[in-house]
Amino acid sequence: AHVGLQARLMSQALRKITGSIGKSQCTVIFLNQLRQKIGISYGNPEVTTGGNALKFYASVRLDIRRIQTLKKGTEEYGIRAKVKVAKNKVAPPFRIGEFDILFGQGISTMGCLIDLAEQTGVVTRKGAWYSYEGDNIGQGRENTIQRFIEDPEFAQKVELQVKEKLDIGGVAELDTNLDEDEIEIEEELLEEDE
């Protein structure tokens, strides 16, 4: 009897609140679940509930999936998640990333730091050992994370080197050293425009 009611309500609500969200500079997060379409032989059979309005109005859409359960012995303490950026109006879309989500804590920043340090070559791994500038800093990922937690100055030093390698947080400099020829060409172009 109420076919498409949720989709219609979502569309009406999003039309009304979109302007207010932009003016207030707030972030609104919607969590949704996947359902399976029945009888789909081609394409992705997974669909989010609530119609297409949310897909349209969203600035960023992330597809987050658990790829591994993190355990200490038999005790589960977190998950390894893979994130695909399905839509992004504010940065490049279709990027993929992995990170640890620890129960009761959130995203493991030290785990992310170790992953990035290894990818950029700041920290190297041979077998189970992680090393920094030739010195072993931990056997196994968990011990290396613990080392970073116990020595925040060391972790910050590694983080700065990773940011430097990734060119994050640098200050862009303008090239003010133009040749006289370049200045003359620019002046000629300006005169042609007039």
C-alpha positions in Angstrom: 0.0 0.0 0.0 2.9 2.4 0.8 5.2 1.6 -2.1 8.1 4.0 -2.3 7.0 5.9 0.8 10.4 6.0 2.4 12.0 7.2 -0.8 9.4 10.0 -1.2 9.9 11.1 2.4 13.7 11.1 2.0 13.5 13.2 -1.2 11.2 15.8 0.5 13.3 16.0 3.6 16.6 16.3 1.8 15.2 19.1 -0.4 14.2 21.0 2.7 17.4 20.6 4.8 20.1 20.9 2.0 20.2 24.7 2.2 20.3 24.8 6.0 23.1 22.3 6.1 25.2 24.4 3.7 24.6 27.6 5.6 25.4 26.1 9.0 28.6 24.4 7.7 27.6 21.2 9.4 28.3 17.7 8.3 25.3 15.3 8.3 26.2 11.6 8.2 23.7 9.0 7.0 24.4 5.3 7.6 22.7 2.9 5.3 22.7 -0.9 4.7 22.8 -2.9 1.5 20.1 -5.1 0.1 20.2 -7.6 -2.7 18.1 -7.0 -5.8 16.3 -10.1 -6.9 16.8 -11.6 -10.4 19.7 -9.4 -11.4 22.0 -11.2 -13.9 24.2 -8.3 -14.8 25.5 -5.3 -12.9 25.8 -4.9 -9.1 22.9 -6.7 -7.3 23.5 -4.6 -4.2 21.4 -1.5 -3.6 21.0 0.9 -0.7 17.5 1.4 0.7 15.5 4.6 0.6 15.5 5.5 -3.1 17.9 7.6 -5.1 17.5 11.0 -3.4 20.3 10.3 -0.8 22.7 9.2 -3.6 21.9 12.4 -5.5 22.2 14.9 -2.6 25.3 13.4 -0.9 28.6 15.2 -1.4 30.6 12.1 -0.3 29.6 8.4 -0.4 31.8 5.8 1.1 31.5 2.0 0.8 33.0 0.5 4.0 33.4 -3.2 4.3 35.0 -5.4 6.9 37.8 -7.5 5.4 39.3 -9.0 8.5 38.6 -9.4 12.2 41.5 -8.3 14.5 42.1 -10.8 17.4 44.5 -11.2 20.3 44.3 -14.9 21.0 40.5 -15.6 20.9 39.4 -12.1 21.8 38.2 -9.9 19.0 39.3 -6.2 19.5 38.7 -4.6 16.1 38.3 -5.0 12.4 40.3 -4.2 9.3 38.1 -2.2 7.0 38.4 -1.4 3.3 36.8 1.9 2.1 36.0 2.7 -1.5 35.0 6.3 -2.3 31.9 5.8 -4.4 31.2 9.5 -4.9 33.1 12.7 -4.0 32.2 16.3 -4.9 34.9 17.8 -2.7 38.0 15.7 -3.6 39.0 13.1 -6.2 36.6 10.1 -6.2 37.1 6.4 -6.6 40.1 6.1 -4.1 40.5 3.0 -2.0 42.0 2.7 1.5 42.3 0.3 4.4 42.5 1.0 8.1 41.9 -0.6 11.5 38.8 0.2 13.5 39.4 -0.7 17.2 36.3 -1.4 19.3 35.8 1.4 21.9 38.5 3.6 20.3 37.8 4.2 16.7 40.2 4.4 13.8 43.8 3.3 14.8 45.9 6.4 14.0 49.1 4.5 14.8 48.1 1.6 12.6 47.5 4.1 9.7 50.9 5.7 10.4 52.7 2.4 10.2 50.9 1.5 7.0 51.8 4.9 5.4 55.4 4.8 6.7 55.8 1.4 5.1 54.3 2.5 1.8 56.5 5.6 1.6 59.6 3.7 2.6 60.2 5.7 5.9 59.8 2.3 7.7 60.8 -0.9 6.1 59.7 -4.5 6.8 61.7 -7.6 6.5 59.7 -10.7 7.5 58.0 -9.7 10.7 60.5 -7.0 11.7 59.9 -3.3 11.1 62.9 -1.1 11.0 63.6 2.6 10.9 66.9 3.9 9.4 68.4 0.4 9.8 67.3 -0.1 13.5 64.7 -2.6 14.4 61.7 -0.9 16.0 59.4 -3.9 16.5 58.6 -7.5 15.7 55.2 -7.7 14.2 52.7 -4.9 13.5 51.1 -4.9 17.0 54.5 -4.5 18.7 55.4 -1.7 16.3 52.1 0.0 17.1 52.8 -0.4 20.8 56.3 1.2 20.3 54.7 4.2 18.6 52.2 4.6 21.4 54.9 4.3 24.1 57.2 6.8 22.4 55.1 9.6 20.9 58.1 11.7 20.0 59.4 8.9 17.8 55.9 8.5 16.3 55.8 12.2 15.6 59.3 12.1 13.9 58.1 9.3 11.6 54.8 11.1 10.9 56.7 14.3 9.8 58.9 12.2 7.5 55.8 10.5 6.0 54.1 13.9 5.5 57.3 15.2 3.8 57.4 12.2 1.5 53.7 12.6 0.6 54.1 16.4 0.4 51.3 17.0 3.0 51.3 20.2 5.0 54.0 22.0 2.9 53.7 25.6 2.0 53.4 26.3 -1.7 55.8 29.0 -3.0 54.9 31.2 -5.9 57.5 31.5 -8.7 58.2 35.3 -8.7 61.4 34.9 -10.6 60.1 35.5 -14.1 62.5 36.2 -17.0 62.2 39.6 -18.8 61.2 37.6 -21.9 58.3 36.0 -20.0 57.2 39.4 -18.7 57.3 40.9 -22.3 55.2 38.0 -23.7 52.6 38.4 -20.9 52.4 42.2 -21.7 52.0 41.5 -25.4 49.2 39.0 -24.6 47.5 41.6 -22.4 47.7 44.3 -25.2 46.2 41.8 -27.7 43.2 41.2 -25.4 42.5 45.0 -25.3 
